[in-house]
């Protein structure tokens, strides 16, 4: 269960990059009261398996509120992460509810995420060594864990990100030989405007 939580949080590292580069082009910071909507496509290459595991879905990230990560195929799942904890639904039924007090790593990741979104580079550099660059159209970033013995990130070899402003490609390499490839599509940054169902999901962690 904890490994699934960490996998979702590591997937969020495309946003950690937002505070790490000052080249042109450079990552786009989220302002207070802004949100990102978009879709994700993930191919997970597992050591020893011939074919990658393919999944697709959509996400909503609200600065200062939390993340709703909804898988649509091959299964319908919803994972909600906020400062209060993590909630997971499978086919609309609650499968897991874990308060942040029971998972300190979640509170730490959420702190780093919030700092990155607001432009606090120091929080990012506590956890990662950062190599950055850019070409005429895209920025590129490679993150490697600063502490190999870190409970949450010790399984990660590197996280490579790139994009024209918002990151649209991420590769996560793990010590096991597994590799996650993520693409983010149809991303839009707007003032925060949640649907009633999205508000309910984010508030459910505080109930």
C-alpha positions, 0 to 999 in steps of 0.5 A: 500500500505504501509503495502505491502511495510513493509511486503516485507522489513520485509521479508528481515530481514533474511539478517539483521542477517548477522551481528548479530552472531559470533558463528560457524556456523554463517551467511554469509556476502555479500561483496561489489560487490556480489549478492544473487540469489535464490527462496522463498516459503512463507506461510502466516497464517492469523488469522481467515482463515483455509488455509494459503496463498501460494506463490512462486517466486525468488529474486535477491539482489545486495549489494549496488544496491537493491532487485528484488523480483518476485512472480511467483504464484499465481500471477506474480508480481515484486517488486523492492526496492532500495535507490531511492524507490520502484516499483511494477509491476503486470503482467508486468504493472506498478502498483506502483512507490513510491520514497523514499522521500515519504516513510521515513521508506523505506529509514531507512530499506534500510540503515539498510539492507546496514549496515547489509550486510557490517557487521555494527551490530550497525544499526541492534541493533537500531531496534531489540533486538537480541537473538542468538545461534547455534548447530552443523549445524545451527545458530539461531536468534530471533529478537524482535522490540526494540521499540514497538511504531515504525511505521514500526515494531510495528506490528511485535512480533518476527522474527525467522531465521536460516540457515547453512550459508545463512538463509533458514528459517524465521518465522515472527509473528505479533500482529494480530496473522498472521504468515509468514513462508518463506523458501529460496531455491537454494541460490547462492552468486556470483559476481554481474552480472545482466541480461539486464532486471534486470539492467533495473528494478533497474535503473527504480527507478532512472528515 
